[in-house]
Structures are given as structure tokens and as C-alpha cells.
Amino acid sequence: MTVRWDIFCTVVDNYGDIGVTWRLARQLVAEHHCAVRLWVDDLRAFERLCPQIDVSLEEQWQQGVQVRHWPQTWPATDAADVVIAAFACQLPAAYMDAMAERQTTPLWMNLDYLSAEDWVVGCHGLPSVKYKHVQKYFFFPGFQEGTGGLLREAGLLERCREFQQDAEAQRHFLQGLDVERASDTYLISLFAYENAGLASWFDAMSTNGEKFHVLVPEGRVLGDVERWLGVADLKAGAVHRRGGLTVQVLPFIRQDQYDQLLWCCDFNAVRGEDSFVRAQWAGRPMLWHIYQQEEDVHLEKLEAFLGLYTRELPDATQKAINGLWRAWNAGQDMTEHWKAARQQGPELAEHARAWCLEQASRPDLAAALVKFYVNWI
């Protein structure tokens, strides 16, 4: 019998929440033969990731997933066998009643934000609150044994490896984005929130004697790029050069294209959660811009990940990456930190590949969710 899943997503920060839930929904359908309804409150944000979405429809099918608009006035509907509230979103009261009225109680999980903090292992899989007799459980993605793992589709690393070994495939992909990569140029992708440290980073790249080509998909960091360039209203297709640095604006692209962009680049600056995980699967050195939270709670999460990610690195390499990430997330001067990171380039590249393989040795998030349900029943 096909297991029915309902995944609820409120779009809080543009694309991160819907990015994760859309990947998860597709994987549950494609690899685990689940029937999935994905409830989304903001179809226009979803449309950027999936251009086939018709924002005027209340119900539609996309890649095997039943996509439902989550309206303010909730429509009467039955509850699924498995219910996922993504990132602690609050389910509609009428739906919670429907869960409680089911003859067979559903499995209700809160799929939480990704974190490397130590306490996550102890809380993963534990019961949370109840609604009437329906028990909710914590489910934490993570980087360690005892967590739910990371989203990773079957064959992802093999596709990445083949692509990275195929120079012609990379050239063809980049040409589709109007990118011409010079052989002596270090290619960087930049997807970030607003950041006061960008000017110093770009200054460092434009003046240190190397050639850099930075690809910037349309997004929130463009305002800082405009200020550094001294131009206004940057659009996709814009190309500007200063010293050894070429800056090129890309259109917002689909998730599969973004994966390939990460695979092409020598270094990836990413933000939030979804692009952060995808950069790790690319196996290339990276820079993470974590989502800012009140009272600087996000910095604790940053340090927790750095502690895991750099634990086996030599002192000089560890110091370089720690300094770079901390400066970037504090909006501070990047000059010396970038110089140190470039000096540690081979070590960082080898570590990125090793970290990718280490994470891939564990079950992926979708498989872990399915296993949790099977064990629960």
C-alpha cells in the first residue's frame, strides 16, 4: 500500500524552506514511491525554483508531487499517513483535528533546521508535544551519527564526479549561461545575503595578481555588488571587470542547474541551508553565509559546524578557513583571511572532497525519514 505524506512549508526567507521541502518531496516520490502532497503558502517564491508552477492554481502536479496552495482559509481535507511540519511551521487547526480523527493515528514530525550543535544528536527522534492523542516527534537533519543526515538523491555524487571530469560538459553548461571561462581563471559562485565584507573581498581579488571570475545569481547580495562596482540596477547578463576580477550576474536558475554551477566552480560561497548542503556535495572549497538570528544565536551554529568541519585539518588550514568564515559572517574585512585561504588552497580542496565522502557514507535524509516511519509503525 502506498504511504501518503503531507509536507507543509511556509516560505520564510525567499527560497531556503521551499528549496529543502521541494527536494525532499521529489525524492520521496521518485525513490521511495510515496504519495506526496506539498502544501506551500507562497507559490510565487516556489515558481523561481520550478518555473512550471502555475501560481493561479490551488492544486497541480509537478514531477510526481501533488502541489497544493496553502491558503489562509483552510479547505476541508483528510490527513495523510505521515505529516511533516517543515521548520516548525504551525499546521492549520482544522488539519490537526483531521489528524486526531483518523482511525489510524498518523506519524507527525517536525523537520527542523540543520545544525551541527551537540545537543541535536540527543534530541533527534524524541517525542515533542501532543495534539489530543497525536504525538509529534523531533526530526533533525545533521552531520553526525544519530541524526537524520542530509538530503542526497541516489546517484548524486556519481553524476557530480562524471560532470567534473568532463570539461566539455562543463563548457557547454556555462555557455548556456553566457559564461566563458578562461583556463587561467579561478571560478567562484556567490550566493549570499547582504554583507558589508563583500567590498574588501572583491578588493582583494581584484588586486592580488590572480584572475578571478565571480558568478553571482540574482539575489540579495546584488546591492553590495552594485555599490562596489559603482553601478545601479544590475541585471542578469551584466559583466564588469576591475583588475584581475570579473563579476558576472546570472539569472536565478533551477535547482538542478544550480547544482551544476556548484560543480563547475573552484570555490562556492553559499547561504542558508539548501545551497549550503549542495555545496558540500560538490566537494569544492566553500564559504557559508549563515542566516542571521536574534541575539546572534546563528553564530553558535556557525562555530558548531566549523568545529566539525575543521577538526582534522592542520593548524594553518584550520586557522585560514575559520578566519574567513568568521569575518564573512561578521561583515568584517576579508583581505588577510582571503589571502590565507588562497595559500591553503590545495589543502582546502582535498578536505572538501574528503568531507563530501564522509557525509555520503551515512544514510540520506529521505531514507532516514522513511526508516523512522517504518520503525514507528
N, C-alpha and C positions, 0 to 999 in steps of 0.2 A: 504494500500500500504506500502510495506517495505521501510523504510527510509535508504538511503545509506550514510555511513560515511567513510571518508578518514582520517586516523590519520598518521601524519608524525613525524618520530623520527630520529634525528641524535644522534648517540651514542657518548657522550662527555666524560663521566667518567665511562668507563667499563660497568656497569650494571644498574645504577640508572635510567637513562632515559628510557631504554628499559624495565626495570622491571615495571615501572609505566604504560607505554603505553600498554604493553602486558597484564597486569592485566585488564586494562580498556577495551581493545578491546574484550577480552573474556567475560567480564561481560555484555557489550552492546549486544553481540550476545546471550548469554545464558539467560539473564533476561529481555532484552528489545526487543529482536527479530529484532535487526538491522542487516543490511548487512555491514560488516566492512572490509575495506582494510587497512592493516597496512604496511606503507612504512618505511623500515629500511635500513640505509646506511651501517651497519656493521652486516652481518649475523653471523659472527664468534662469536661476543660477544653474540648475541641472542642465539646461539647454546648452550652456557653454561647454560642458563635458560631453554631452550627447546631442549633437545638432539635430538628430532625427526626432527629438522630442517635440510634440505639438503642445505648446503651453496652454492652449484653449481647451484641451480635453481633460475630463475628470478621470478617465481610465484609458489606458493604452498598453500595448505590449511592445517591449523593446528587448531584443536579444534574449528572448525566452522569459523575461521578467515582466510580471504584471505591475505596471507603474500606476499608482493611484495618487491623485492630488489630495493632500491632507487639508481639508477646508476648515474654516472656523466653526461652521455648523456641521457637526459630525453626522454622516449618513449611517443609518442602521446597517450593521454588517456583523457577520459571525466572526468569532475569534479563531485564530489558527492553532495548530498543534504546538508550535514554538513561536514565542513572541520576543522580539529583540527591541528594546528601547535603546537606541544608539546615543551614547554620550549623555546619559542621564536625562534624556528628554522626558517630559511628562505625558503619559498616554491620556487620550480622551476618556473622560469619566464613563461615558456610555460603553466604550470598548472594554474598560476594566470590568464593568458589570457583565458584559458578554463573556469575558474570560471566566468569571465566577459562576456563570450559569451553564457553562459547558458540562456535559455528562462526564467527560474525561478532562481532568484539570490540565491546562497547558503548561509547558515549561516557559517561564518568564525570566528573561535575563537582561541585565543592564550591561551592554557592551561599553566599557569605559574607555577613557583616553589612554593612549600609550604612555608608559612610564617605565624607567629603569630603577625606580626607588625600591629599596629593600623590602618595604612593607607590602609591596604588591604581591609577592610570592605567598605571603601568609594570608592574604585576603582573597586571592583568586579562588573562585568556585564556592565561596561561603554563602550561606543564606543571608539575605538582606531583609527588607520589610515584607509584610504580608498585606494583601488586599483581600479582606474577607478570609477565605481559606486558600487563596492563591499565593504561593511563595515566590518571591523574586530572589535571584542569585546574582552575585557579582561575577563578571567575566572580564578579566584583564588581559589584553594583549601584552606582550613583553619580550624581553631578550634573553631570559634565563629559563632553565628548567623549572617547572612548577607554575608557569604562566601559560597564556593561551597562544603564544607565538605571534608571528607576523603574517599578514596577507601575502600569499605567494601562490600563483597559479601553477598548475602542473606544467612542467617543461619550460618555465620562465628562464631559468639560468642557462639552459641549453640554447634557447633562442638568443639570449643575450650574447653568449660566447660565440655562437656562429656569426652573429652580426658584427661583433667587434673584431672578428678575424677576417671579415670580408670588406676590404677597402672600397670596392666598387659599390656595394650595397649602401655603405655609409655616404659615399659621394652622391649617389642617386637620391638618398633621403634628404640630405642637406640641400641639394639643388632644388628639391621640391619646396623648400622654404626660402629659396633665393639666397642661400648661403654658399659662398665659395671659400673653401678652407685652404689656406696656404700651407705647404708642407712644413714650414719652419715656424708655425704659429701654434701657441698653446690655447686650446679651445675651452671656453668656460661657459656654463649656463648659469643664469642668475634669476632666481625666482624668490622674492623676499618681500617682507613688509617694509614700510618706510624705515630708513636707517640713516642716522646722522654720520655714521662711519663710512658711508659709501664714497664720499669725496676723497678722503685720504687713501682709500684702497685704489680708486681709479687713478689718483695722482701717482701712487707707487707703481702701478702697472704701466703708466704712460711714459715713465722716465727711467726705468731701471735697465734698459738696454735689450730686454727681451721683447718678443712680439706676442701680444695677447689679442684674442678675438672673443669678446663677451656677447653672448646671445641672451637677450632679455625678453622673454614672453610678456605680452601686455599684462599689467598688474599694478599693484600698489607702489612698487619701488620706482616706477617711471618718473614720478615727481622729483625724486632725488637725482635721477639720471639727467633730467632736463636742467636742473639747477647746475649740475657740474658742467654740462655741455654749453650752458648759456643759451638754450633754445626753449621754445614753448610748443606744447601740443604735439609731443612725439606720437607717431602712429606706426603701426606695423609696416615694415619695409624700410624705415629710416636707417641710414648708415652714416656714422660720424667717425672720423679718425682724429686722434690727437697723440702725437709722439708715436710710441710703439703700441698704442691701444686703439683697437677698432671696436666700436659699440654698435650693435645691430639689434633693432627691435623686431621681434617675431610676433605673429598673431597668436592669440590664445588657441591652443591645439588640443586635440582629443587625448585621452589618457594613453592609448597605445602609441601615439606619435610622441608624447612626452617621454615615455619610456625609451624610445629610440633616440631621442635627443640626449637623454642622460647617458645612454650607451656610447654615443658618438664623442662626448666631451671628455677632456682630460681631467676636468675638475668641475664639480657641481655645487653651486650654492642653492640651498633649498629652504623651505619654510614649513611650519606647521607639522602635520603628521603624515599625510598621504605621500607627498613628494619626498619627505624625509626617508620613509621606508623604501620608496622606489630607488632613491639614490644609493641606498645600501646594496640593493640587488644589482645595481650597475657595476659594483666592485671598483669604483673610482674614488679618489680622494674627494672629500666633501666639506661643506661648511653649512651648519644648521642655524637657521634663524627661528628660534622657538617662539611660540605665540605668547605674548606678554600677558601676565595675570596680575591681579591686585596684590599688593604687599610683596611683590617680587617672588611669589611662590614658584614661578616658572624657572627662576634661577636655581632652585633646589633640584628641579627635574633635569636641568642642563648639567649640573655638576654630577648628578647620579649617572647620567649616561656617559659623560666624559670619564668617570671613574671606571666604568665597564669597558668602554671603547679603547682606552689608552693604557689599560693595566699592564699589558705585556710589552709595551713599547720601550725602547731605550730612552734614557732621560732627556736627551736633546730633542728627540722626535716628540715625546710626550709634552715637553715644555712648549714646543712650537705650536702644536695643534691646540693645546689648552689656551695659550695666549691668544691665538687667532680667534677661536670661538668666543672666548670671554669678551674680547674687545668688540667683536661684531655685535654681540647681543647687548652690550652696554652702549653701543653707538660711539665708541671711542676711536682714537687714531689707530689705523691699521698698518701703518707704514712698516715698522720694525717687525711686527708679527707676520706680515706677508713675506717679508724678506727671509725670516727664519723658516717659514713654511716651504718656500721655494728651495731653500738649502737642504731641506729634509724630503724633497720631492720623491726620490726613489723609495725611501723607507715608507712614506705615507701611501704610495701606490701599492706596494707589496702588502701593507697592512690592510688596505681596503679590500683587496682580493681575499685575504685570509679571513677577515671578519665576515664577509659575504658567505663564504663556505661554512664557517662555524654556525651562522644563523640558519643556513639552509639544511643543516644536519638535524634540525628539530622539526616537529610537525607544524604545518602551516595553520593559520587561524581558522579558516573554514573547516578543515578536517578536525581541528580541536573542538569546535562548536558542535559538529555532528557527533563526535565521540561523546561529548558531555551529554547530549540528548539521549544517545543510545544507552549510556550507563545510567542515566536518570530514570528511564522507563523500566 
